[in-house]
Amino acid sequence: MNQLGFYTNAPKVAVITRETNSQRFFITNTNLKDTLFRGNLGIEMQSKNSSTKTKIADFSSFHTPGTYVVFVPGIGHSYVFEVRQNVNHSAAVAGLKGYYFQRVSMPLEEKYAGKWHRSAGHADNAVFIHPSAASKERPEGTKIATPGGWYDAGDYNKYIVNSGITMGTMLSAYEDFAAYFDTLKTNIPESNDQVPDLLNELIYNLRWMLTMQDPNDGGVYNKCTNASFDGMVMPGITSAPRYVVKKGTGATLDFAAVTAQAGRILKKFQKQLPGLADSCMRASVKAWQWSESNPAMEYNQNANNQKYEPKITTGGYGDRSFTDEWTWAAAELFTTTGDKKYYDVYIKQKKDSISLPSWASVELLGHYTLARFQKKLPAYVQSNVQGVSAQITRLADRYISNVSSNAFRTIMGQSARDFNWGSNSNAANQGIVLINAYLLTKDKKYIDNALTNLDYILGRNATGYSFLSGVGSKSIMYPHHRPSVADGVTEPVPGLLSGGPNPGKQDKCAGYEFSEPETTFLDQDCSYSTNEIAINWNSPFVYLSNAIEALQYN
Ligand code: 9MR
């Protein structure tokens, strides 16, 4: 179950994964004496994604705030959980604060970072232009400054493609729930300025992204990176040279989309952040123009390694198909500028069907934006945007129609394909589809079903783990995250979302107990294919958990 607990008036489901003949369950006080609710367990169900058999304990009709356990005769009792308003608040705040802990070029002071305080990581103020990125104005060996930003994941590199979807998802969270985020504080160094903390955090990475654009032509470097991954050490002590590598169409269009969206949002904060919105818009248009001249410049790391030294072996984020990046960037630039030429590209590039976002597939982010601003957009877009909104709602309805046959009664896990590298981001992104369906229709069933996937991430899953570090009674302890491994603190850095079950076992770590889609998970730091953390997985979690908290206030 969600190890934090349940909202007073929302659905409440626990899933029994141990075999039991019992047909009854009880909600009791933590002293196990006072029974407050009696219920019948559902019939045994066979999960489609592992050999797990489940019985559902549904106590949605129980509404009394308090601290409880679920008790099943013959098995015992669950973790202690709460029933109350704002029950996911701590997880929602932690997930956002997780980004502070990923900041690269500044020390994390104890008053913000607690026992995970550390010195600054990479300064990145003298980064080499890699031969693959050399140009007339910036020949090989030139040094540029590209400080700040967030570390991508458990490694210490900074990748524009992955920053793209991460920023887009959280900028959209702000646009969808501005009033909620305007007052949300996360105890970061900027908390006392007149800018919401979500935006403060995003701006830390945005300013880094802006330095990744070549001012001479508008193209954007794929990443700022070591030649090969660092060892499992703290960030401040690494000394390997850093490079920016080849510009690419994926990186440049993702950058154009993010800066167009940021430009739109930050207009409201021109007094606090003079010039930033304008800089974003200029950068966005320049990136778009570069992409028009370089419409399909792939980042193919293996091919580059045949040609250039040093060879680069860190994350690739290599994508070959750019129609979705075109669609997204066009949608953001059109929404911000109103210039029809971007809309024409959006229509030309958009696919007929919609698909869940991932770093290599960002089209839905563009559709979300047009749907969000539909009422403010001109007449000529209306029927198309209505069509896209209907697709979003239909996808949400399809998800919901399969919930009752899912052994965990979640949206997540309706298909074994949900369990790939970073599967928890699928759970969170499915939740965002449902939240968008709610925003479009105002039908509360979409919030209730989005909550099933938040519950999934915080414990209602076949592994029994809460996948967010520091949150829940049994949360991950050993993520593949260099600071968490090297800092000498027992608890991992908090607020970071583990990738989640992935039967691929690409890390070839010893110790996997299971091989099935929903149970192939190992809470060990060697398991980078199931238990790494990454900024593009945290971001849909930040969206989903905060959206649900925001909507519970209504
Ligand atoms: O999230 C990425 C996943 O989709 C890929 O299959 C995998 C292998 O290429 O890489 C993942 O991204 C990693 C990146 O390359 C480097 N930083 C850590 C990322 C998360 O594991």
Residues whose N, C-alpha, C, O or C-beta is under 5 A from the ligand:
A	BS01	9MR	D152 A153 D155 G315 G316 Y317 W421 G422 Y528 E532 I533 A534
